[in-house]
Amino acid sequence: QVHLVESGGGLVQPGESLRLSCTASGIEFSFVDMAWYRQGTGKQRELVATIAPGNDTDYAEAIKGRFTISRDNPKNMVHLQMNRLKPEDSAVYYCFCFDGRNDDDYWGQGTQVTVSA
């Protein structure tokens, strides 16, 4: 059974940084695409960043230059380094995994990020 567990959320002030982590289990981590999504209050869930097995990355325009996604295959972990946070970055951040070999996908339970003065 696949489990994705996020950590690292919290309350920060505008301009500060946070690092989210997601630990995966029950899956061949080095073969799957990983991503972070977020959902603000009253908003649709949106894609934030993706990272392929070969470390190719892609980012939403709203966070380009501020956020960095990375993966640690030996530890089955994916991270999202978030710098220069803005109030509009406040959301529940979800870890997502897509296994292209069988079209299965999985979600974590989410971690809250709040950016407020």
Backbone as ProteinMPNN parsed JSONL, in Angstrom:
{"seq_chain_A": "QVHLVESGGGLVQPGESLRLSCTASGIEFSFVDMAWYRQGTGKQRELVATIAPGNDTDYAEAIKGRFTISRDNPKNMVHLQMNRLKPEDSAVYYCFCFDGRNDDDYWGQGTQVTVSA", "coords_chain_A": {"N_chain_A": [[0.849, -1.188, 0.0], [0.511, 2.193, -0.843], [1.819, 5.049, 0.698], [1.88, 8.504, 1.332], [3.4, 10.982, 3.122], [3.254, 14.156, 4.314], [5.225, 16.864, 5.64], [6.315, 19.766, 7.521], [4.849, 22.077, 7.18], [3.37, 25.23, 8.291], [3.044, 28.336, 10.149], [4.088, 31.362, 8.884], [5.726, 34.556, 8.394], [5.217, 37.04, 5.812], [7.682, 36.934, 3.24], [9.349, 35.187, 4.496], [10.711, 31.783, 4.757], [9.916, 28.323, 4.053], [10.273, 24.786, 4.275], [8.926, 22.089, 2.773], [8.378, 18.61, 3.158], [8.009, 15.323, 1.834], [7.423, 12.012, 2.468], [7.581, 8.921, 0.968], [6.165, 5.665, 0.812], [5.927, 2.172, 0.06], [6.203, 2.096, -2.665], [8.045, 2.059, -5.765], [10.135, 4.338, -5.619], [12.064, 5.71, -7.175], [11.217, 5.486, -9.753], [8.96, 6.968, -10.247], [6.911, 9.863, -11.004], [6.862, 12.851, -9.152], [5.065, 15.361, -7.352], [3.968, 18.586, -6.181], [0.965, 19.938, -5.088], [-1.4, 22.542, -4.39], [-4.058, 23.911, -2.393], [-5.922, 26.605, -1.863], [-8.108, 28.317, 0.456], [-11.394, 28.127, -0.567], [-10.631, 27.883, -3.175], [-9.652, 26.212, -6.247], [-7.801, 23.155, -6.417], [-4.417, 23.362, -7.297], [-1.613, 22.826, -9.474], [1.693, 22.967, -8.333], [4.462, 22.293, -8.534], [6.539, 19.975, -10.321], [8.479, 16.956, -10.459], [10.426, 14.8, -12.293], [11.427, 11.307, -12.632], [14.034, 11.477, -13.624], [14.854, 13.873, -12.639], [14.028, 16.149, -14.032], [12.321, 19.2, -13.891], [9.349, 21.186, -13.319], [7.466, 24.192, -13.042], [4.778, 26.1, -11.635], [3.738, 29.262, -12.893], [3.241, 31.209, -10.962], [4.945, 30.75, -8.843], [7.488, 30.472, -9.758], [10.99, 30.851, -9.524], [10.906, 31.31, -6.84], [10.221, 28.992, -5.462], [11.549, 25.696, -5.038], [11.686, 22.438, -6.187], [12.753, 19.221, -5.186], [14.252, 15.937, -5.112], [14.997, 13.031, -3.186], [16.054, 10.161, -3.862], [17.199, 7.783, -2.592], [16.164, 8.089, -0.018], [13.483, 8.12, -0.42], [12.095, 10.543, -0.665], [10.592, 13.724, -1.314], [11.026, 17.198, -1.7], [9.956, 20.562, -1.067], [11.209, 23.576, -1.344], [10.42, 26.672, -0.207], [10.685, 29.973, -0.761], [10.708, 33.498, 0.026], [7.983, 33.87, 0.735], [4.52, 34.6, 0.176], [1.38, 36.088, 1.178], [-0.592, 35.058, -0.524], [0.334, 32.539, -1.045], [-0.619, 30.95, 0.89], [-2.116, 27.955, 1.782], [-3.363, 24.565, 1.687], [-0.941, 22.202, 1.213], [-0.254, 19.576, -0.938], [1.241, 16.433, -1.4], [1.965, 14.546, -4.272], [1.919, 11.644, -6.278], [2.735, 10.016, -9.248], [2.575, 7.113, -11.042], [3.745, 6.221, -13.94], [3.953, 3.782, -15.139], [1.772, 2.221, -14.673], [-0.302, 3.948, -14.603], [-1.248, 4.741, -12.106], [-2.09, 6.876, -9.38], [-1.384, 8.832, -6.444], [-2.181, 10.472, -3.351], [-1.036, 12.612, -0.732], [-1.962, 13.508, 2.685], [-1.945, 16.183, 3.097], [-0.56, 19.368, 4.097], [-0.715, 22.248, 6.07], [0.018, 25.515, 5.055], [0.514, 28.713, 6.119], [0.724, 32.074, 5.449], [1.212, 34.992, 6.926], [1.086, 38.253, 8.31]], "CA_chain_A": [[0.0, 0.0, 0.0], [1.31, 3.402, -0.98], [1.553, 6.144, 1.635], [2.626, 9.744, 1.191], [3.223, 11.734, 4.353], [3.877, 15.467, 4.233], [5.604, 17.555, 6.869], [7.018, 21.028, 7.321], [3.978, 23.246, 7.074], [3.303, 26.064, 9.481], [2.699, 29.749, 10.025], [5.251, 32.222, 8.715], [5.431, 35.913, 7.952], [5.604, 37.302, 4.42], [9.104, 37.058, 3.008], [10.086, 34.091, 5.133], [10.845, 30.536, 4.006], [9.531, 27.034, 4.629], [10.645, 23.628, 3.463], [8.023, 20.962, 2.91], [8.917, 17.3, 2.808], [7.043, 14.241, 1.65], [8.05, 10.705, 2.505], [6.762, 7.919, 0.294], [6.421, 4.265, 1.12], [5.1, 1.233, -0.683], [6.3, 2.339, -4.101], [9.418, 2.154, -6.263], [10.163, 5.797, -5.67], [12.945, 6.257, -8.213], [10.592, 5.331, -11.061], [7.695, 7.694, -10.325], [6.868, 11.318, -11.002], [6.377, 13.439, -7.906], [4.601, 16.736, -7.531], [3.278, 19.293, -5.099], [-0.209, 20.724, -5.412], [-1.907, 23.299, -3.255], [-5.448, 24.339, -2.486], [-6.268, 27.674, -0.947], [-9.494, 28.342, 0.91], [-12.329, 28.555, -1.594], [-10.005, 27.817, -4.495], [-9.416, 24.878, -6.78], [-6.463, 22.619, -6.239], [-3.577, 23.714, -8.424], [-0.281, 22.258, -9.529], [2.751, 23.894, -7.937], [5.751, 21.896, -9.107], [6.7, 18.555, -10.593], [9.841, 16.471, -10.677], [10.405, 13.487, -12.925], [12.457, 10.401, -12.108], [15.35, 11.948, -14.033], [15.046, 15.189, -12.024], [13.453, 17.271, -14.771], [11.347, 19.9, -13.047], [8.479, 22.183, -13.927], [6.891, 25.017, -11.991], [3.714, 27.05, -11.941], [4.261, 30.615, -13.082], [3.092, 32.02, -9.747], [5.989, 30.457, -7.846], [8.802, 30.364, -10.396], [12.026, 31.7, -8.957], [10.79, 31.349, -5.373], [10.109, 27.637, -4.946], [12.39, 24.689, -5.68], [11.347, 21.055, -5.877], [13.896, 18.309, -5.288], [13.934, 14.594, -4.642], [16.081, 12.229, -2.624], [15.568, 8.814, -4.154], [17.533, 6.779, -1.562], [15.331, 8.287, 1.171], [12.08, 8.146, -0.842], [11.556, 11.826, -0.233], [10.551, 14.889, -2.199], [10.993, 18.415, -0.908], [9.6, 21.818, -1.721], [11.78, 24.726, -0.666], [9.604, 27.83, -0.535], [11.315, 31.208, -0.304], [9.988, 34.773, -0.228], [6.569, 33.502, 0.759], [3.527, 35.668, 0.109], [0.087, 35.664, 1.736], [-1.347, 34.269, -1.496], [0.841, 31.171, -1.037], [-1.313, 30.217, 1.948], [-2.914, 26.863, 1.223], [-2.962, 23.213, 2.064], [-0.037, 21.674, 0.197], [-0.404, 18.124, -1.061], [2.215, 15.647, -2.133], [1.295, 13.722, -5.287], [2.793, 10.677, -6.937], [2.163, 9.383, -10.439], [3.361, 6.003, -11.567], [3.406, 6.121, -15.348], [4.016, 2.402, -15.614], [0.439, 1.629, -14.563], [-1.264, 5.064, -14.51], [-1.757, 4.92, -10.75], [-1.655, 8.082, -8.711], [-1.596, 8.807, -5.005], [-2.129, 11.766, -2.694], [-0.825, 12.706, 0.702], [-3.093, 14.068, 3.425], [-1.825, 17.637, 3.043], [0.012, 20.108, 5.218], [-1.162, 23.637, 5.972], [0.979, 26.621, 5.038], [-0.149, 30.003, 6.293], [1.644, 33.208, 5.373], [0.456, 36.118, 7.45], [1.79, 39.146, 9.217]], "C_chain_A": [[0.889, 1.244, 0.0], [0.86, 4.451, 0.035], [2.462, 7.314, 1.311], [2.346, 10.583, 2.428], [4.001, 13.042, 4.254], [4.241, 15.993, 5.617], [6.223, 18.895, 6.51], [6.153, 22.256, 7.184], [3.99, 24.061, 8.357], [2.893, 27.473, 9.159], [3.976, 30.568, 9.938], [4.802, 33.606, 8.293], [5.818, 36.077, 6.487], [7.109, 37.53, 4.291], [9.943, 35.939, 3.608], [10.049, 32.831, 4.258], [10.297, 29.355, 4.788], [10.023, 25.947, 3.697], [9.684, 22.497, 3.773], [8.733, 19.685, 2.486], [7.787, 16.299, 2.677], [7.816, 12.936, 1.611], [7.095, 9.675, 1.927], [7.15, 6.525, 0.754], [5.497, 3.403, 0.28], [5.167, 1.39, -2.182], [7.777, 2.39, -4.496], [9.692, 3.618, -6.597], [10.969, 6.339, -6.847], [12.334, 6.199, -9.603], [9.369, 6.231, -11.26], [7.898, 9.2, -10.402], [6.289, 11.791, -9.676], [5.988, 14.889, -8.154], [4.063, 17.279, -6.219], [2.114, 20.062, -5.718], [-0.562, 21.562, -4.182], [-3.352, 23.699, -3.508], [-5.703, 25.388, -1.421], [-7.741, 27.62, -0.592], [-10.391, 28.903, -0.192], [-11.789, 28.5, -3.006], [-9.886, 26.373, -4.949], [-7.986, 24.443, -6.48], [-5.646, 22.914, -7.496], [-2.194, 23.085, -8.307], [0.76, 23.325, -9.193], [4.06, 23.551, -8.633], [5.77, 20.395, -9.317], [8.176, 18.218, -10.722], [9.764, 15.03, -11.172], [11.482, 12.595, -12.307], [13.871, 10.852, -12.455], [15.679, 13.337, -13.544], [14.674, 16.374, -12.903], [12.346, 17.894, -13.926], [10.504, 20.861, -13.869], [7.756, 22.906, -12.81], [5.731, 25.846, -12.506], [4.312, 28.448, -12.021], [4.261, 31.417, -11.785], [4.237, 31.844, -8.758], [7.382, 30.308, -8.452], [9.795, 31.348, -9.804], [11.993, 31.786, -7.444], [10.791, 29.965, -4.757], [11.034, 26.716, -5.73], [11.96, 23.305, -5.227], [12.594, 20.194, -6.066], [13.479, 16.951, -4.759], [15.195, 13.914, -4.154], [15.646, 10.776, -2.77], [15.965, 7.782, -3.092], [16.662, 6.886, -0.312], [13.84, 8.299, 0.857], [11.398, 9.449, -0.443], [11.568, 12.848, -1.373], [10.367, 16.118, -1.312], [10.497, 19.58, -1.751], [10.154, 22.951, -0.862], [11.037, 25.971, -1.137], [10.233, 29.069, 0.084], [10.454, 32.406, -0.654], [8.481, 34.527, -0.289], [5.675, 34.733, 0.815], [2.23, 35.182, 0.737], [-0.71, 34.795, 0.761], [-0.789, 32.85, -1.661], [0.173, 30.329, 0.047], [-2.244, 29.189, 1.335], [-2.568, 25.574, 1.96], [-2.137, 22.666, 0.905], [-0.069, 20.147, 0.235], [0.754, 17.54, -1.863], [1.457, 14.692, -3.059], [2.322, 12.844, -5.983], [2.061, 10.084, -8.127], [3.114, 8.319, -10.951], [2.933, 5.762, -13.006], [3.416, 4.7, -15.888], [2.655, 1.747, -15.558], [-0.656, 2.682, -14.41], [-1.907, 5.18, -13.136], [-1.259, 6.246, -10.18], [-2.099, 8.065, -7.249], [-1.426, 10.208, -4.443], [-1.749, 11.611, -1.234], [-2.021, 13.372, 1.359], [-3.066, 15.592, 3.461], [-1.198, 18.231, 4.285], [-0.295, 21.593, 5.008], [0.027, 24.59, 5.994], [0.188, 27.915, 5.129], [0.9, 31.1, 6.324], [0.864, 34.453, 5.766], [1.319, 36.948, 8.371], [1.096, 39.179, 10.571]], "O_chain_A": [[1.872, 1.333, 0.735], [-0.334, 4.7, 0.202], [3.653, 7.144, 1.051], [1.19, 10.862, 2.746], [5.226, 13.05, 4.129], [3.643, 15.614, 6.624], [6.605, 19.137, 5.365], [6.67, 23.368, 7.082], [4.544, 23.642, 9.373], [2.453, 27.776, 8.05], [4.841, 30.481, 10.809], [3.657, 33.811, 7.89], [6.656, 35.332, 5.979], [7.727, 38.217, 5.105], [11.112, 35.773, 3.26], [9.449, 32.812, 3.183], [10.222, 29.381, 6.016], [10.171, 26.154, 2.492], [9.633, 22.005, 4.9], [9.569, 19.683, 1.583], [6.749, 16.416, 3.327], [8.746, 12.773, 0.822], [5.942, 9.574, 2.347], [8.314, 6.248, 1.045], [4.431, 3.84, -0.153], [4.305, 0.888, -2.904], [8.641, 2.717, -3.683], [9.497, 4.059, -7.73], [10.578, 7.338, -7.451], [12.868, 6.795, -10.537], [8.799, 6.247, -12.351], [8.903, 9.739, -9.937], [5.346, 11.201, -9.148], [6.516, 15.55, -9.048], [3.751, 16.537, -5.288], [2.265, 20.741, -6.733], [-0.076, 21.309, -3.08], [-3.806, 23.813, -4.646], [-5.7, 25.093, -0.226], [-8.527, 26.953, -1.265], [-10.174, 30.011, -0.683], [-12.415, 29.011, -3.934], [-10.0, 25.439, -4.155], [-7.089, 25.269, -6.313], [-6.126, 22.738, -8.616], [-1.68, 22.847, -7.214], [0.708, 24.443, -9.706], [4.692, 24.412, -9.245], [5.114, 19.64, -8.6], [9.005, 19.069, -11.047], [9.13, 14.17, -10.56], [12.337, 13.065, -11.556], [14.801, 10.64, -11.678], [16.669, 13.929, -13.975], [14.981, 17.512, -12.545], [11.538, 17.187, -13.323], [10.889, 21.288, -14.957], [7.464, 22.326, -11.764], [5.705, 26.245, -13.67], [5.264, 28.775, -11.313], [5.171, 32.209, -11.539], [4.465, 32.715, -7.919], [8.347, 30.045, -7.735], [9.486, 32.523, -9.607], [12.937, 32.278, -6.827], [11.301, 29.775, -3.653], [11.275, 26.919, -6.92], [11.879, 23.031, -4.03], [13.383, 20.412, -6.986], [12.481, 16.826, -4.05], [16.299, 14.177, -4.631], [14.955, 10.232, -1.909], [15.125, 6.964, -2.717], [16.442, 5.89, 0.377], [13.019, 8.467, 1.759], [10.27, 9.452, 0.051], [12.426, 12.83, -2.255], [9.651, 16.081, -0.311], [10.606, 19.58, -2.977], [9.629, 23.244, 0.212], [11.029, 26.283, -2.327], [10.304, 29.195, 1.306], [9.583, 32.333, -1.521], [7.805, 34.925, -1.238], [6.017, 35.754, 1.411], [2.004, 33.974, 0.821], [-1.428, 33.891, 1.187], [-1.396, 32.037, -2.358], [0.384, 29.118, 0.107], [-3.062, 29.512, 0.473], [-1.619, 25.51, 2.74], [-2.583, 22.667, -0.242], [0.069, 19.524, 1.288], [1.177, 18.098, -2.875], [0.442, 14.111, -2.676], [3.451, 13.263, -6.238], [0.898, 9.697, -8.019], [4.281, 8.578, -11.248], [1.884, 5.169, -13.26], [2.928, 4.454, -16.991], [2.392, 0.811, -16.313], [-1.805, 2.348, -14.12], [-3.026, 5.681, -13.029], [-0.142, 6.677, -10.467], [-3.052, 7.381, -6.874], [-0.658, 11.021, -4.958], [-2.089, 10.622, -0.584], [-2.977, 13.755, 0.686], [-4.062, 16.222, 3.817], [-1.291, 17.674, 5.379], [-0.15, 22.118, 3.905], [0.918, 24.483, 6.837], [-0.697, 28.175, 4.315], [1.84, 31.062, 7.118], [-0.023, 34.907, 5.042], [2.162, 36.433, 9.106], [1.545, 39.882, 11.477]]}, "name": "protein", "num_of_chains": 1, "seq": "QVHLVESGGGLVQPGESLRLSCTASGIEFSFVDMAWYRQGTGKQRELVATIAPGNDTDYAEAIKGRFTISRDNPKNMVHLQMNRLKPEDSAVYYCFCFDGRNDDDYWGQGTQVTVSA"}
